[in-house]
């Protein structure tokens, strides 16, 4: 189980509020953290080179530069060379991170990372300005208003994208399949993320969408399932769990969501160099939908904590995974507060699914691959096909019951509702759930 440490906030995901800084120095509570001892001698020659360059910049650079800026930039460079997720968070950015994990922060509503010098969209958040404006997973942002992104740090780019609610920004976006860059205007807003949404697809079959993993996501999931059961007036026969474009979030929330459906066994474990980074999470003996089949939807925007859930349910044979290969972020970031009110976000471990798979740079392979297509109903024909019952003097059905007509009408209504679903993946998931239910019956 998790060893709670007051200095550590485990945060998995690539949240906009997280990726604001890029590096920092580490100050950990020595009573609570084990510091690895480096037996190698100090690199005096390299340190001498560093101080020499520091002095040259102070003396010869075209404009005066403060010691604080030079040292902060040096720290940023040190951490940015490690991996894309290690970062330095100044006090303001650290506060924004904590706000992001509770579900409210300012901005456009996109999770981003840096790729080849450009800002890459990991995922737009549900019901945010970015999603409403048409930003998609995989988009490369090359300009912010009139400023080229090339040459900026991620920190600088995020600062430009942030701003007063109601103000606008023009994003120039390169998108696969488009011949020319797209220009998209987005109005900034306060982002309030409701991480769990739910509805009934039809009688006995529920749908739950988790857009990110926040501190209350586990509780919200249980409340949503209880509401679905109440609406259905009975237990569910199947559930679609939608994790598409979910960039991750709080590790404990991912464990709680997985635990809600798994009665026993391992959910996830982590391995790193320090003792605190090695953890194992096991399921408790309960299942909130009592063994009903689950279909999990993932895509290329499903990252980190959402991959933990998909991997756990897949390895424990508890769900069928449908969609595209996931993002492939299988590392754990530990938030280490510093003495000056800032913090360091440092990659300290990799996480593994119950079967021992590392998702890092590999992702979760779906059990059933689905292409990105749109489902639409066919226009109704003006002519109705002739049936046996339309023929003159047709032979009646000797076993016909009085309520047969009503049943037929209900069946046709259900078919129309399914065809009206615009989401192909949800339609396929529902069809699979019904097939599994029939086989069990």
C-alpha positions as CSV (number, residue, x, y, z in Angstrom):
1,X,0.0,0.0,0.0
2,X,1.0,3.6,-0.4
3,X,3.4,5.0,2.3
4,X,2.0,8.5,2.8
5,X,4.7,11.2,2.8
6,X,3.8,14.8,3.5
7,X,6.5,16.1,1.1
8,X,5.4,14.0,-1.8
9,X,2.4,14.6,-4.2
10,X,2.3,11.8,-6.7
11,X,1.0,13.2,-10.0
12,X,0.7,11.2,-13.2
13,X,-0.4,13.0,-16.3
14,X,0.5,15.8,-18.7
15,X,-1.7,18.5,-17.4
16,X,-1.6,22.1,-18.7
17,X,-1.2,23.3,-15.1
18,X,1.7,20.9,-14.6
19,X,3.7,21.6,-17.6
20,X,4.4,25.2,-16.8
21,X,7.9,25.1,-15.5
22,X,10.8,23.1,-16.7
23,X,13.3,22.5,-13.9
24,X,14.5,23.2,-10.4
25,X,16.7,22.3,-7.4
26,X,15.6,19.5,-5.0
27,X,15.0,20.0,-1.3
28,X,13.4,16.9,0.3
29,X,12.6,16.3,3.9
30,X,15.6,14.3,5.1
31,X,13.5,12.5,7.8
32,X,11.1,11.2,5.2
33,X,13.1,10.7,2.1
34,X,16.0,8.5,1.4
35,X,18.8,10.2,-0.5
36,X,20.9,8.1,-2.7
37,X,24.6,8.5,-2.1
38,X,26.8,9.1,-5.0
39,X,30.1,7.4,-4.5
40,X,31.7,9.2,-7.4
41,X,34.0,12.1,-6.8
42,X,32.6,15.6,-7.5
43,X,33.2,16.7,-11.1
44,X,35.5,19.6,-10.3
45,X,36.5,20.2,-13.9
46,X,32.9,20.4,-15.0
47,X,32.1,22.7,-12.1
48,X,35.1,24.9,-13.0
49,X,33.8,25.1,-16.6
50,X,30.3,26.1,-15.3
51,X,31.6,28.9,-13.1
52,X,33.8,30.1,-16.0
53,X,30.9,30.4,-18.3
54,X,28.8,31.9,-15.6
55,X,31.4,34.6,-15.1
56,X,31.8,35.3,-18.9
57,X,28.0,35.8,-19.2
58,X,28.0,38.2,-16.3
59,X,30.9,40.1,-17.7
60,X,30.4,40.0,-21.5
61,X,26.7,39.5,-22.3
62,X,25.2,42.4,-24.2
63,X,22.8,43.1,-21.4
64,X,23.0,42.8,-17.6
65,X,21.7,39.4,-16.3
66,X,20.9,38.8,-12.7
67,X,22.5,35.9,-10.8
68,X,19.0,34.6,-10.0
69,X,18.0,34.3,-13.6
70,X,21.2,32.6,-14.6
71,X,21.0,30.0,-11.8
72,X,17.3,29.3,-12.5
73,X,18.0,28.9,-16.2
74,X,20.9,26.6,-15.4
75,X,18.6,24.5,-13.2
76,X,15.9,24.4,-15.9
77,X,18.4,23.2,-18.4
78,X,19.7,20.5,-16.1
79,X,16.2,19.0,-15.6
80,X,15.0,19.5,-19.1
81,X,17.8,17.2,-20.3
82,X,16.4,14.3,-18.2
83,X,13.0,13.7,-19.7
84,X,9.9,15.8,-20.9
85,X,8.2,15.5,-17.6
86,X,10.8,16.6,-15.0
87,X,10.3,20.3,-14.3
88,X,10.9,23.2,-12.0
89,X,7.8,24.9,-10.7
90,X,8.0,28.4,-9.3
91,X,5.6,29.2,-6.4
92,X,2.9,30.5,-8.7
93,X,3.2,27.4,-11.0
94,X,3.2,25.1,-8.0
95,X,-0.1,26.6,-6.8
96,X,-1.6,26.2,-10.3
97,X,-0.6,22.5,-10.2
98,X,-2.4,22.0,-7.0
99,X,-5.5,23.7,-8.4
100,X,-5.3,21.5,-11.5
101,X,-5.5,18.3,-9.4
102,X,-8.6,19.6,-7.6
103,X,-10.4,20.4,-10.9
104,X,-10.2,24.2,-11.5
105,X,-7.5,26.3,-13.2
106,X,-7.2,29.0,-15.8
107,X,-6.3,28.6,-19.4
108,X,-7.5,27.1,-22.7
109,X,-8.2,23.6,-21.5
110,X,-5.5,21.6,-23.3
111,X,-2.9,19.2,-22.0
112,X,0.4,19.7,-23.8
113,X,3.9,18.6,-24.1
114,X,6.9,19.6,-26.2
115,X,7.9,17.8,-29.4
116,X,10.7,18.9,-31.8
117,X,10.5,22.4,-30.6
118,X,6.7,22.7,-31.0
119,X,3.9,22.5,-28.5
120,X,2.0,19.2,-29.1
121,X,-1.5,18.7,-27.9
122,X,-1.9,15.5,-25.8
123,X,-5.6,16.1,-25.4
124,X,-8.2,18.8,-25.2
125,X,-10.2,18.7,-22.0
126,X,-13.9,18.1,-22.2
127,X,-16.2,21.2,-22.2
128,X,-13.4,23.7,-22.4
129,X,-12.7,26.5,-24.9
130,X,-10.0,24.4,-26.7
131,X,-12.4,21.5,-27.3
132,X,-15.2,23.8,-28.4
133,X,-12.8,25.5,-30.8
134,X,-11.9,22.2,-32.4
135,X,-8.4,21.5,-31.0
136,X,-7.6,17.8,-31.4
137,X,-5.1,15.3,-30.0
138,X,-1.9,15.4,-32.0
139,X,-2.2,19.0,-33.1
140,X,1.1,20.8,-33.3
141,X,0.9,24.5,-32.2
142,X,3.5,26.4,-34.3
143,X,2.4,30.0,-33.5
144,X,0.8,31.8,-30.6
145,X,-0.7,35.0,-32.0
146,X,2.1,36.3,-34.1
147,X,4.9,34.6,-32.1
148,X,6.6,31.5,-33.5
149,X,6.7,28.7,-30.9
150,X,10.1,27.4,-32.3
151,X,12.8,28.4,-29.8
152,X,10.4,28.9,-26.9
153,X,10.5,26.7,-23.8
154,X,7.2,25.0,-22.8
155,X,7.1,27.3,-19.8
156,X,7.2,30.4,-22.1
157,X,4.5,29.0,-24.4
158,X,2.2,28.1,-21.6
159,X,2.6,31.6,-20.1
160,X,1.5,33.1,-23.4
161,X,-1.5,30.8,-23.6
162,X,-2.6,31.8,-20.1
163,X,-4.4,35.1,-19.7
164,X,-7.5,36.9,-18.5
165,X,-10.8,35.1,-18.9
166,X,-12.6,36.5,-21.9
167,X,-9.4,37.4,-23.8
168,X,-8.6,35.7,-27.1
169,X,-5.6,34.1,-28.6
170,X,-4.9,32.9,-32.1
171,X,-3.3,29.5,-32.4
172,X,-1.7,28.4,-35.7
173,X,-2.0,24.6,-35.8
174,X,-0.4,22.0,-38.0
175,X,-2.7,18.9,-38.2
176,X,-2.1,15.6,-39.9
177,X,-4.2,15.3,-43.1
178,X,-4.5,19.1,-43.6
179,X,-2.6,20.6,-46.5
180,X,-2.2,24.0,-44.8
181,X,-1.8,25.2,-41.2
182,X,-5.1,26.0,-39.4
183,X,-5.8,29.3,-37.6
184,X,-8.0,28.8,-34.6
185,X,-9.1,31.6,-32.3
186,X,-9.8,30.6,-28.7
187,X,-11.3,32.7,-25.9
188,X,-9.6,32.0,-22.6
189,X,-11.7,31.0,-19.6
190,X,-11.5,29.6,-16.1
191,X,-11.3,25.8,-16.6
192,X,-13.6,23.9,-14.2
193,X,-13.2,20.2,-15.0
194,X,-16.0,17.8,-14.1
195,X,-14.0,14.6,-14.3
196,X,-16.9,12.1,-14.3
197,X,-20.0,12.2,-16.5
198,X,-22.5,9.4,-17.0
199,X,-25.8,8.4,-18.8
200,X,-27.8,5.4,-19.8
201,X,-27.2,4.2,-23.3
202,X,-30.3,2.2,-23.2
203,X,-32.0,0.0,-20.5
204,X,-29.5,-2.0,-18.5
205,X,-26.4,-0.5,-20.2
206,X,-24.6,2.5,-18.7
207,X,-21.9,4.9,-19.9
208,X,-19.3,6.6,-17.8
209,X,-16.9,9.2,-19.1
210,X,-13.7,10.1,-17.1
211,X,-12.0,13.1,-18.6
212,X,-9.2,13.3,-16.1
213,X,-8.1,11.8,-12.7
214,X,-8.6,14.3,-9.9
215,X,-8.6,13.8,-6.1
216,X,-12.3,13.1,-6.0
217,X,-12.7,11.1,-9.2
218,X,-13.0,7.8,-7.3
219,X,-15.9,9.1,-5.2
220,X,-17.5,10.7,-8.3
221,X,-17.4,7.4,-10.2
222,X,-19.2,5.6,-7.3
223,X,-21.8,8.3,-7.2
224,X,-22.3,8.1,-11.0
225,X,-22.7,4.3,-10.9
226,X,-25.2,4.6,-8.1
227,X,-27.2,7.1,-10.1
228,X,-27.2,4.9,-13.1
229,X,-28.5,1.9,-11.1
230,X,-31.2,4.1,-9.7
231,X,-32.2,5.4,-13.1
232,X,-32.2,1.8,-14.4
233,X,-34.2,0.6,-11.4
234,X,-31.9,-2.4,-11.2
235,X,-28.2,-3.5,-11.5
236,X,-26.5,-2.8,-14.8
237,X,-25.9,-5.6,-17.4
238,X,-22.9,-3.8,-18.9
239,X,-20.8,-0.6,-18.7
240,X,-18.9,1.5,-21.2
241,X,-16.0,3.2,-19.5
242,X,-14.7,6.0,-21.7
243,X,-11.0,7.0,-21.1
244,X,-10.4,8.6,-24.6
245,X,-8.4,11.8,-24.5
246,X,-7.9,11.4,-20.8
247,X,-4.3,12.7,-20.1
248,X,-4.1,11.2,-16.6
249,X,-3.9,12.9,-13.2
250,X,-3.7,11.7,-9.6
251,X,-2.3,8.2,-9.1
252,X,-4.6,7.4,-6.2
253,X,-7.6,8.3,-8.3
254,X,-6.6,5.8,-10.9
255,X,-6.2,3.1,-8.3
256,X,-9.6,3.9,-6.8
257,X,-11.3,3.6,-10.2
258,X,-9.6,0.3,-10.9
259,X,-10.4,-1.0,-7.5
260,X,-14.1,-0.2,-8.0
261,X,-14.3,-3.0,-10.5
262,X,-11.7,-5.5,-9.4
263,X,-12.3,-7.8,-6.4
264,X,-8.8,-9.0,-5.8
265,X,-5.2,-9.0,-7.1
266,X,-2.7,-6.4,-8.1
267,X,-3.8,-3.1,-9.7
268,X,-0.4,-1.4,-10.4
269,X,3.1,-1.2,-9.0
270,X,6.0,1.2,-9.3
271,X,9.7,0.7,-9.3
272,X,12.4,3.4,-8.9
273,X,15.8,4.0,-7.3
274,X,14.6,5.2,-3.9
275,X,12.5,3.3,-1.4
276,X,9.6,5.7,-1.5
277,X,9.2,5.1,-5.3
278,X,8.5,1.4,-4.9
279,X,4.8,0.9,-4.2
280,X,2.2,-1.8,-4.8
281,X,-1.5,-1.3,-4.9
282,X,-3.9,-4.2,-4.4
283,X,-7.7,-4.4,-4.9
284,X,-10.2,-4.6,-2.1
285,X,-13.0,-7.3,-2.2
286,X,-15.8,-5.4,-3.9
287,X,-17.2,-4.7,-7.4
288,X,-19.7,-1.8,-7.7
289,X,-21.3,-3.4,-10.8
290,X,-21.2,-6.9,-9.4
291,X,-19.3,-8.5,-12.3
292,X,-21.2,-7.0,-15.2
293,X,-19.0,-6.8,-18.3
294,X,-17.0,-3.7,-19.0
295,X,-15.8,-2.2,-22.3
296,X,-13.0,0.4,-21.9
297,X,-12.5,3.0,-24.7
298,X,-9.0,4.4,-25.2
299,X,-7.2,6.3,-27.9
300,X,-3.8,8.1,-28.6
301,X,-4.8,10.8,-26.1
302,X,-5.3,8.3,-23.2
303,X,-2.2,8.7,-21.1
304,X,-0.6,7.9,-17.7
305,X,-3.3,7.3,-15.1
306,X,-5.9,6.3,-17.7
307,X,-3.3,3.7,-19.0
308,X,-3.0,2.4,-15.4
309,X,-6.8,1.7,-15.3
310,X,-6.9,0.2,-18.8
311,X,-3.9,-2.0,-18.1
312,X,-5.2,-3.2,-14.8
313,X,-8.6,-4.1,-16.1
314,X,-7.1,-5.7,-19.2
315,X,-4.5,-7.8,-17.2
316,X,-7.1,-8.9,-14.6
317,X,-9.4,-10.0,-17.4
318,X,-12.1,-7.6,-16.1
319,X,-12.7,-5.6,-19.3
320,X,-12.3,-5.6,-23.0
321,X,-10.2,-2.7,-24.3
322,X,-11.4,-1.1,-27.5
323,X,-9.9,1.8,-29.6
324,X,-6.4,2.9,-30.5
325,X,-3.0,2.4,-28.9
326,X,-2.6,4.7,-26.0
327,X,-0.1,7.5,-25.5
328,X,2.5,5.5,-23.6
329,X,3.4,7.6,-20.5
330,X,4.5,5.1,-17.9
331,X,6.5,7.2,-15.6
332,X,5.8,8.6,-12.1
333,X,6.5,12.2,-11.2
334,X,7.1,13.1,-7.6
335,X,6.4,16.7,-6.5
336,X,9.2,17.9,-4.1
337,X,8.4,21.2,-2.4
338,X,11.5,23.5,-2.0
339,X,12.4,25.9,0.8
340,X,11.5,29.0,-1.3
341,X,7.9,27.9,-1.9
342,X,8.5,26.5,-5.3
343,X,8.7,22.7,-6.2
344,X,10.5,20.3,-8.4
345,X,8.5,17.8,-10.4
346,X,11.0,14.9,-10.8
347,X,10.5,11.6,-12.6
348,X,11.3,9.0,-9.9
349,X,9.8,5.7,-11.0
350,X,8.1,3.7,-13.8
351,X,4.8,2.0,-13.3
352,X,3.9,-1.5,-14.3
353,X,0.6,-3.3,-15.0
354,X,-0.3,-6.4,-12.9
355,X,1.4,-8.7,-15.5
356,X,4.6,-6.7,-15.3
357,X,4.2,-4.7,-18.5
358,X,5.8,-1.2,-18.6
359,X,3.7,1.2,-20.6
360,X,6.5,3.7,-20.9
361,X,6.9,4.7,-24.6
362,X,4.9,1.6,-25.6
363,X,1.3,2.3,-24.6
364,X,-1.7,-0.1,-24.1
365,X,-2.6,-2.2,-27.1
366,X,-6.4,-2.5,-27.4
367,X,-8.0,-5.9,-27.5
368,X,-10.1,-4.7,-30.4
369,X,-8.6,-2.0,-32.7
370,X,-11.1,0.7,-34.0
371,X,-10.4,3.2,-36.7
372,X,-11.6,6.8,-36.2
373,X,-14.8,6.9,-38.1
374,X,-18.2,8.6,-37.6
375,X,-21.4,6.7,-37.3
376,X,-24.5,8.2,-39.0
377,X,-27.9,6.7,-39.7
378,X,-28.9,6.2,-43.3
379,X,-31.6,8.5,-44.7
380,X,-35.0,6.8,-44.5
381,X,-36.4,5.7,-47.8
382,X,-39.7,6.9,-49.0
383,X,-40.7,3.3,-49.8
384,X,-41.2,0.6,-47.2
385,X,-40.1,-2.9,-48.2
386,X,-42.9,-5.4,-48.7
387,X,-43.2,-8.1,-46.0
388,X,-45.1,-11.3,-45.7
389,X,-47.6,-9.5,-43.4
390,X,-48.4,-7.1,-46.2
391,X,-49.5,-9.8,-48.7
392,X,-53.3,-10.3,-49.2
393,X,-54.7,-13.3,-47.4
394,X,-51.4,-14.0,-45.6
395,X,-51.3,-16.8,-43.2
396,X,-51.5,-15.6,-39.5
397,X,-49.0,-16.6,-36.9
398,X,-50.7,-19.1,-34.6
399,X,-48.5,-18.2,-31.6
400,X,-48.9,-14.5,-32.0
401,X,-49.3,-12.7,-28.6
402,X,-51.2,-9.5,-28.0
403,X,-48.1,-7.7,-26.9
404,X,-46.0,-8.7,-29.9
405,X,-46.7,-5.4,-31.7
406,X,-45.6,-3.4,-28.7
407,X,-42.4,-5.4,-28.5
408,X,-41.6,-4.9,-32.1
409,X,-42.2,-1.2,-31.8
410,X,-39.9,-1.0,-28.8
411,X,-37.2,-2.9,-30.7
412,X,-37.4,-0.6,-33.7
413,X,-37.2,2.4,-31.4
414,X,-34.0,1.0,-29.7
415,X,-32.5,0.4,-33.2
416,X,-33.2,4.0,-34.2
417,X,-31.6,5.3,-31.0
418,X,-28.5,3.3,-31.6
419,X,-28.2,4.4,-35.2
420,X,-28.6,8.0,-34.0
421,X,-25.4,7.7,-31.9
422,X,-22.7,9.8,-33.6
423,X,-19.9,8.0,-31.7
424,X,-18.9,4.9,-33.5
425,X,-16.7,3.6,-30.7
426,X,-19.5,3.9,-28.2
427,X,-21.9,2.1,-30.6
428,X,-19.4,-0.7,-31.0
429,X,-18.8,-1.0,-27.3
430,X,-22.6,-1.2,-26.6
431,X,-23.0,-3.9,-29.3
432,X,-20.2,-5.9,-27.7
433,X,-21.7,-5.6,-24.3
434,X,-25.0,-6.8,-25.5
435,X,-23.3,-9.8,-27.2
436,X,-21.5,-10.7,-24.0
437,X,-24.7,-10.4,-22.0
438,X,-26.5,-12.7,-24.4
439,X,-23.7,-15.3,-24.2
440,X,-23.8,-15.2,-20.4
441,X,-27.5,-15.6,-20.4
